[in-house]
Amino acid sequence: MRGILASSIGVTCAAALALPLAPPAAASVSSVSSAGTPAPVADVATRTVGTAGARTGARADVPGSTQSLPLRPLTRDRASGAVLGLTPRTVRTFSLLGVVWEDPSVDLHGRVQVRTRAASTGDWTDWQDVETHYTQHGADPDSSEAASGKARGATAPLWVGESDGVEVRVLPEPDAGEPEDVDPVGTGSDEGASGGEGAGEVSTLPAGMRLDLVDPGEAEPGESAGSAEPQAEPGESAGGAETQAEPGESGGPEPQAEPGESAEGAEGAEGAEGAEPAEGAEVPRTGVMTAAAKAASAANSALVPLGATQIPSLTAEETREELVALRGTGLTEQQQAKPYIGPRPSIVTRRGWGADESLREKSFVYTSKVKAAFVHHTASGNSYSCSQAPSLIRGFYRYHTKSLGWRDIGYNFLVDKCGRIYEGRAGGVAKPVKGAHTMGFNSKTTGIAVIGSYGSKKPSSKAVKAVARLTAWKLGLHGMNPKKKTSLTSGGGNLYAKGKKVKMKVISGHRDGFNTSCPGGKLHKKLGSVRSKAAGYQGR
């Protein structure tokens, strides 16, 4: 059996506006058919943000792009001021969208609604609400990631499937009802728009509001890492987990870390390129890998060979035997006792879901250990198939990095409704990678997002089971009991002031650390079951 685990693996929810988006003549009229379906304007010039340019980039098979469209006044309302948005228009194909604004500390007190046109049928959807409170998923207030000057405010991303037309409206009042059909201003002028001249008329809306349309890119032909059914129970054998020194031991932290934490340079992580394949591991992709792709893959090199698209599962006994054996000799009797750790589940790697590694920051940032797991939902809707999950994750990743300005995707792990688990933020699944998922509590925690919206819809039993299996393993690496509480120190948020020590359940929901609806009431109610299942997987 190969791989190495240290005795402790503790070293881991306005700007100047552009020119008119459509010819003034077309923009001045909102054509509506007798059936009430708006006809899109003829054509539209758009600007892109971080278009992965060139299909000759880091991953030519998954380029992706972002179209960014400034929002403009659509109509005036005596009570609420201007309704911002976009009239129906044709755009380049996209699958995910969100509304973005300049200041991440400003909340959007309003309602965002969108409708899109399916590229395959030409049919327009009904109006859909977009979750407006999302920035609380971000980095801690005083972290270098939050202080980078790149971060922006945004709604949650909404998955709409492949679309080529869009219409948007933003109402400034949080309790506004269904608006009447609006007459677009139609002058081709952005006067009075958020952040522009006359912006005082819409002072309740953030400055610089825009709509970002994300094309997640196409997976490699024949790609199967994200489409196969997840294994029901672990039964394969593979190598061990990653070795990492505790702070103060040899091989200590490198520069660019958060205070008291460690960062690893991406380029320096390429040393395991010649590692032997783990037994039962999926055959790696062929083709040239960039340095950034090698670094992200090499962070899991003790588990799978370079370029692997999936980390295979281990049985409970294999996981426990490996952990005990690799803790070494000279340990106390208590330390040598049978550890409480759940079987390692199968995990689709970043390469497996098609991450374009050129989008993220090069270095990996770690926290000292993992004392708790926060469970989230992505609030992106439930209208996706499990085979589409890798596309959704590529969309979240691009939205987090290019639209919101984060260093990488915010979550450490993601779980789809079929129970498949995916690697999130780069740095190694067995390492304590610091995410941007629960503002104020990103240190010494890991963030797990179940893909979908679970305010009124129950999560699947497969997803709940996957979260339990993942937490049993991940928390078990650090000796944490899923049924207990632990002490965390707040980094600042709307529930707990910075520096306040808080007793938190080892498996908590996002709303337990921040005043938010995440992970949705239906998913939050399942956390008791997750805790008991995870403890059972650990053998407690």
Summary of the structure (lengths in Angstrom):
residues: 540
radius of gyration: 23.5
end to end distance: 25.3
largest distance: 81.1
contacts: 2013
relative contact order: 0.16
helix: 18%
strand: 21%
